[in-house]
Amino acid sequence: MTFSLHINRQQYGGQTLLHDIKEDYAEGMIHGFLGENGAGKTTLFRCMAGQLRFDGEPTFPRKVRVGWVQAELYMYTMITGREFLQFYVKARGMRFDAAYTKRLNEAFGLPLDTYAETYSTGMLKKLYLMGLLLQGNEVMLLDEPFNGLDFRSAAFVTALLGAYRQKGCTFFVASHDVDHLLSFVDTLSWLRKGSLTFYDDRGRFDEVRQAIRSEAVEQVRRWL
């Protein structure tokens, strides 16, 4: 199966944010999305998740279970991590599996019986990701999932994505961390000025690194 990302145009307040995007993404892979702040990564993911209207076609069939973790996370007050997971799972009409939760948390290492409002940003990221896995999502959209993670947690999440990829899950991961993103994704979509450049050959990822470095060097030269 492939998922078709087809956005002719997405506008807000009379401004065109995304345009002329049409690419196919294979299931069972990790697809990376790169873009600087303000490039439209979050807008793109909101369109894919069905949260924004746009001129185009839905990315995912209705039968596919899709989960989404936003870049900016919200946490209710006076609710433990475990209670949040129970709510997160039951909101999708599923039964909360306490045994599976315990097994997952042996890897995540979260204090689930502590109020989640006391969690660090990195801990919240891991809690939401754990919720997505408990929901049994086939496709997961992760917007800046490594923000706020220390190097060990980032390595853990990266390894986790690879493991669930082997189980057949599909991930769409947006990040501004070029080197880390290119180290583990199968394809890359570079978002610039509302449109995408697609790379499905890891051998071409060095072109992206070199282009970014060249642009940075030229910017410094102009400034000096």
Phi, psi and omega in degrees: 000144173237152177250125184262118175268110187226099179235108177290316182195140173227125184236152174214124180061033180082358180256133177278118182264324179226147180200149172053048179252122178208103180218154176251138182235126182285146176286162178073025180225167175254116183254121182266145177233121185246142176181147178287170178303132180086002182286340179112014182299313181294319177300317178299314181293325177294324175294315180297325181279357180080019182267345180230145175280147177202162176274108182164207183237148176301143182283322187241138174298153182300330184287346182274129180277118185242132175241155186217129172246119182281164179293317180260118185258146177245140177229133177293152175276156175056042176221134180280166176301320179295317179295323177298314180297320178299315178296316184300318181284314183292335177296339177264011178074026182247160177277135178285123183261099183295322181293317179294322178299315179298318181293318177298319184287346172297331176271319184286325177066038181266146176280080190294341180263013175258148178302127185292339179294344178271356182292149171287169178301317180296320179294322178296319178302315181293324179296314179296318179297319177299321177298319178299318181292321178293332178287346181072033181292141176274330179234136180229128176259119184240110182263110182052056184290346184261355176299130178086357180268139172283175189296326179290317180293322178297319178295321179297312181296320178300314179295323180296317178299318178298320180294317180285335171299318179296336178277356178105001178286152178245134181238139170243115189239119177259134181204156173256000180271095189301303187297318179294314182301314183289347182283342186224351183276158178269326177226163179227134172241118183261113183265120179219127177053038172085000179230164187249144163247126189253133177235116178250011179238112181302337178295343180263359182297330179296333176299320181294312179304314183294320180297318180295316179296319180296318178297320180294317179298317180295323178296318178295319179299317179295322181293320180288000000 
